[in-house]
Amino acid sequence: LLEQNRAVLVRQYREQIGDMRQTPIVRVPQHEIVWHKLDHRAGFLLSQIDGMLTFEDILDVSGMPEFEACRLLAQLLGQGVIGSRP
């Protein structure tokens, strides 16, 4: 049951993220990032956003379970910390 729900949540997070081939960009000035109270995992994902890697690339290099990485990326998008460009 847990794994079934996890798969549903991953699908929902991927829908929130959108096209995984898009390139995420940081939308918040660096000095304002601390206001968003990100944990170290979200900070690590944010550090990987360089304007060249796609969402899929970031999932690959994160070393995190897909569920966790997608959840954090969706959270960053929802907070407006990151956006995406085609």
N, CA, C and O of each residue as an XYZ file, in Angstrom:
344
protein
N       0.830     -1.191      0.000
C       0.000      0.000      0.000
C       0.875      1.255      0.000
O       0.592      2.218     -0.713
N       1.919      1.236      0.791
C       2.827      2.380      0.854
C       3.467      2.648     -0.507
O       3.545      3.796     -0.943
N       3.918      1.607     -1.166
C       4.566      1.776     -2.470
C       3.577      2.254     -3.529
O       3.948      3.038     -4.402
N       2.333      1.802     -3.470
C       1.322      2.269     -4.414
C       1.071      3.766     -4.237
O       0.972      4.506     -5.216
N       0.972      4.195     -3.009
C       0.760      5.612     -2.731
C       1.973      6.440     -3.133
O       1.835      7.558     -3.629
N       3.139      5.895     -2.920
C       4.367      6.591     -3.301
C       4.397      6.816     -4.815
O       4.781      7.889     -5.280
N       3.994      5.809     -5.572
C       3.966      5.933     -7.032
C       2.962      7.001     -7.466
O       3.229      7.764     -8.395
N       1.816      7.058     -6.803
C       0.809      8.082     -7.113
C       1.363      9.466     -6.805
O       1.187     10.399     -7.589
N       2.028      9.596     -5.672
C       2.602     10.886     -5.295
C       3.708     11.312     -6.262
O       3.791     12.487     -6.619
N       4.544     10.390     -6.685
C       5.587     10.720     -7.654
C       4.944     11.232     -8.941
O       5.413     12.211     -9.523
N       3.887     10.583     -9.380
C       3.176     11.030    -10.584
C       2.629     12.443    -10.402
O       2.723     13.275    -11.304
N       2.060     12.703     -9.235
C       1.511     14.033     -8.953
C       2.614     15.085     -8.905
O       2.444     16.185     -9.432
N       3.740     14.758     -8.279
C       4.855     15.703     -8.230
C       5.389     15.971     -9.625
O       5.709     17.111     -9.959
N       5.487     14.925    -10.446
C       5.964     15.108    -11.823
C       4.998     15.981    -12.622
O       5.424     16.762    -13.472
N       3.704     15.851    -12.350
C       2.721     16.711    -13.022
C       2.901     18.164    -12.596
O       2.764     19.070    -13.417
N       3.205     18.392    -11.335
C       3.445     19.752    -10.844
C       4.699     20.339    -11.481
O       4.747     21.527    -11.797
N       5.698     19.509    -11.665
C       6.955     19.968    -12.265
C       6.742     20.260    -13.746
O       7.261     21.246    -14.270
N       5.987     19.410    -14.411
C       5.747     19.587    -15.837
C       6.721     18.765    -16.661
O       7.170     17.702    -16.232
N       7.041     19.256    -17.833
C       7.938     18.556    -18.747
C       9.317     18.419    -18.095
O       9.988     19.416    -17.826
N       9.720     17.199    -17.852
C      10.980     16.941    -17.153
C      12.198     17.274    -18.025
O      13.331     17.260    -17.544
N      11.960     17.573    -19.313
C      13.062     17.955    -20.204
C      13.331     19.456    -20.163
O      14.267     19.949    -20.793
N      12.491     20.177    -19.406
C      12.699     21.613    -19.244
C      13.898     21.869    -18.333
O      14.308     21.014    -17.548
N      14.428     23.047    -18.465
C      15.573     23.444    -17.649
C      15.092     24.349    -16.515
O      14.513     25.405    -16.771
N      15.322     23.949    -15.278
C      14.933     24.814    -14.161
C      15.890     25.993    -14.035
O      17.076     25.890    -14.350
N      15.354     27.106    -13.570
C      16.158     28.293    -13.296
C      15.809     28.802    -11.905
O      14.688     28.618    -11.431
N      16.762     29.436    -11.263
C      16.523     30.022     -9.945
C      15.883     31.387    -10.164
O      16.391     32.203    -10.933
N      14.777     31.626     -9.490
C      14.032     32.879     -9.654
C      14.220     33.842     -8.493
O      13.785     34.990     -8.571
N      14.846     33.406     -7.444
C      14.989     34.214     -6.244
C      16.440     34.656     -6.121
O      17.346     33.843     -6.303
N      16.675     35.917     -5.820
C      18.062     36.337     -5.599
C      18.705     35.511     -4.479
O      18.042     35.108     -3.524
N      19.976     35.278     -4.617
C      20.672     34.396     -3.681
C      20.500     34.834     -2.222
O      20.355     33.991     -1.337
N      20.514     36.134     -1.972
C      20.402     36.606     -0.586
C      19.002     36.389      0.002
O      18.829     36.481      1.218
N      18.007     36.105     -0.835
C      16.652     35.861     -0.343
C      16.339     34.380     -0.129
O      15.307     34.046      0.454
N      17.193     33.515     -0.580
C      16.941     32.072     -0.469
C      16.795     31.644      0.991
O      15.991     30.763      1.295
N      17.555     32.250      1.891
C      17.480     31.870      3.311
C      16.099     32.116      3.898
O      15.743     31.483      4.893
N      15.314     33.006      3.322
C      13.967     33.284      3.825
C      13.026     32.124      3.589
O      11.972     32.043      4.220
N      13.385     31.233      2.697
C      12.506     30.117      2.363
C      12.711     28.897      3.256
O      12.007     27.899      3.108
N      13.652     28.964      4.165
C      13.887     27.905      5.159
C      13.957     26.519      4.521
O      13.203     25.615      4.879
N      14.867     26.375      3.582
C      15.034     25.096      2.889
C      15.909     24.162      3.710
O      16.850     24.601      4.371
N      15.597     22.878      3.666
C      16.468     21.923      4.333
C      17.677     21.640      3.439
O      17.746     22.116      2.306
N      18.617     20.868      3.954
C      19.876     20.643      3.234
C      19.663     19.912      1.911
O      20.423     20.125      0.966
N      18.652     19.061      1.825
C      18.398     18.339      0.573
C      17.865     19.282     -0.504
O      18.279     19.207     -1.661
N      16.955     20.160     -0.126
C      16.446     21.151     -1.081
C      17.572     22.095     -1.492
O      17.665     22.490     -2.654
N      18.425     22.454     -0.536
C      19.572     23.300     -0.854
C      20.514     22.626     -1.834
O      21.055     23.273     -2.730
N      20.708     21.329     -1.663
C      21.568     20.601     -2.594
C      20.969     20.607     -3.994
O      21.674     20.873     -4.968
N      19.668     20.315     -4.106
C      19.029     20.338     -5.423
C      19.136     21.729     -6.039
O      19.409     21.870     -7.231
N      18.922     22.741     -5.227
C      19.022     24.110     -5.714
C      20.428     24.412     -6.227
O      20.596     25.141     -7.204
N      21.427     23.851     -5.567
C      22.807     24.091     -6.000
C      23.116     23.434     -7.343
O      24.089     23.802     -8.002
N      22.308     22.478     -7.746
C      22.518     21.801     -9.024
C      21.882     22.545    -10.200
O      22.141     22.224    -11.359
N      21.060     23.526     -9.895
C      20.367     24.274    -10.945
C      21.322     25.326    -11.493
O      21.584     26.354    -10.869
N      21.828     25.028    -12.681
C      22.855     25.881    -13.287
C      22.425     26.470    -14.626
O      23.229     27.097    -15.316
N      21.169     26.273    -14.994
C      20.683     26.786    -16.266
C      20.998     25.883    -17.444
O      20.650     26.205    -18.581
N      21.652     24.757    -17.190
C      21.984     23.827    -18.262
C      21.350     22.456    -18.052
O      20.927     21.815    -19.014
N      21.281     22.002    -16.801
C      20.712     20.689    -16.504
C      19.194     20.744    -16.543
O      18.592     21.726    -16.107
N      18.579     19.698    -17.062
C      17.124     19.585    -17.059
C      16.670     19.008    -15.715
O      17.487     18.588    -14.895
N      15.364     18.998    -15.513
C      14.836     18.360    -14.306
C      15.258     16.896    -14.242
O      15.644     16.405    -13.182
N      15.185     16.195    -15.381
C      15.610     14.786    -15.418
C      17.076     14.648    -15.028
O      17.436     13.752    -14.265
N      17.923     15.537    -15.552
C      19.342     15.493    -15.207
C      19.547     15.658    -13.706
O      20.351     14.955    -13.093
N      18.814     16.590    -13.131
C      18.948     16.859    -11.694
C      18.503     15.647    -10.884
O      19.123     15.316     -9.873
N      17.429     14.978    -11.322
C      17.021     13.738    -10.644
C      18.140     12.705    -10.709
O      18.412     12.010     -9.731
N      18.782     12.610    -11.862
C      19.855     11.628    -12.041
C      21.065     11.907    -11.150
O      21.628     10.984    -10.563
N      21.462     13.165    -11.048
C      22.676     13.490    -10.286
C      22.415     13.670     -8.794
O      23.353     13.746     -8.001
N      21.143     13.736     -8.413
C      20.835     14.020     -7.009
C      21.246     12.900     -6.061
O      21.620     13.156     -4.917
N      21.178     11.656     -6.537
C      21.464     10.537     -5.652
C      20.344     10.268     -4.658
O      20.497      9.447     -3.754
N      19.224     10.954     -4.821
C      18.082     10.796     -3.922
C      17.063      9.854     -4.558
O      17.037      9.692     -5.778
N      16.235      9.240     -3.737
C      15.112      8.498     -4.307
C      14.238      9.450     -5.128
O      14.103     10.626     -4.789
N      13.650      8.937     -6.205
C      12.843      9.773     -7.092
C      11.740     10.498     -6.330
O      11.482     11.677     -6.574
N      11.091      9.794     -5.412
C      10.020     10.397     -4.623
C      10.504     11.657     -3.920
O       9.856     12.701     -3.990
N      11.634     11.558     -3.247
C      12.149     12.681     -2.453
C      12.570     13.839     -3.344
O      12.238     14.990     -3.059
N      13.292     13.552     -4.409
C      13.764     14.611     -5.307
C      12.590     15.308     -5.982
O      12.579     16.535     -6.079
N      11.615     14.560     -6.445
C      10.447     15.170     -7.089
C       9.649     16.009     -6.096
O       9.170     17.092     -6.433
N       9.509     15.510     -4.888
C       8.783     16.259     -3.855
C       9.446     17.600     -3.603
O       8.776     18.630     -3.528
N      10.773     17.586     -3.472
C      11.511     18.820     -3.193
C      11.483     19.781     -4.375
O      11.341     20.988     -4.183
N      11.617     19.266     -5.591
C      11.552     20.137     -6.766
C      10.163     20.767     -6.891
O      10.047     21.953     -7.199
N       9.117     19.985     -6.656
C       7.755     20.523     -6.697
C       7.569     21.589     -5.614
O       6.897     22.597     -5.835
N       8.161     21.361     -4.457
C       8.091     22.335     -3.367
C       8.798     23.630     -3.772
O       8.261     24.717     -3.559
N       9.981     23.525     -4.345
C      10.717     24.711     -4.785
C       9.946     25.481     -5.848
O       9.928     26.712     -5.838
N       9.314     24.765     -6.759
C       8.473     25.409     -7.774
C       7.281     26.104     -7.124
O       6.964     27.248     -7.448
N       6.633     25.408     -6.213
C       5.463     25.959     -5.538
C       5.766     27.207     -4.737
O       4.923     28.097     -4.623
N       6.958     27.278     -4.185
C       7.367     28.450     -3.409
C       7.873     29.576     -4.295
O       8.129     30.682     -3.819
N       8.017     29.293     -5.589
C       8.510     30.317     -6.492
C      10.020     30.507     -6.443
O      10.545     31.467     -7.008
N      10.717     29.599     -5.771
C      12.171     29.690     -5.690
C      12.788     29.386     -7.039
O      13.773     30.004     -7.443
N      12.188     28.415     -7.737
C      12.660     28.075     -9.081
C      11.499     28.166    -10.067
O      10.328     28.143     -9.688
N      11.856     28.268    -11.318
C      10.893     28.226    -12.409
C      11.501     27.326    -13.470
O      12.466     26.607    -13.208
N      10.941     27.366    -14.654
C      11.515     26.544    -15.713
C      11.440     27.281    -17.037
O      10.630     28.186    -17.240
N      12.314     26.857    -17.921
C      12.292     27.356    -19.295
C      12.453     26.158    -20.207
O      13.102     25.176    -19.848
N      11.857     26.240    -21.394
C      11.926     25.101    -22.322
C      13.351     24.771    -22.736
O      13.569     23.840    -23.511
